[in-house]
């Protein structure tokens, strides 16, 4: 089962999230039509830092995780009493 969580960050909390998504940014924006390189990524980081300090800015970050589906009652890991 895939679980998606959403977190909202602002201010210094938003700035602290940068390391989590810069690798994804680099991977996505290197492809056409963007074709961004290291200079563009550095510029994004610089702009992000400025924007994260702006009082009215906030970021919504989504994360996915794969988990095992729940075991139904009576399944191998459920406990029953006789």
Buried (B, 14 or more C-beta within 10 A) or exposed (E): EEEEEEEEBBEEEBBEBBEEBBEEBBEEBBEEEEEBEEEBBEEBEEEBEEEBEEEEBEBEEEEEEEEEEEEEEEEEEEEEEE
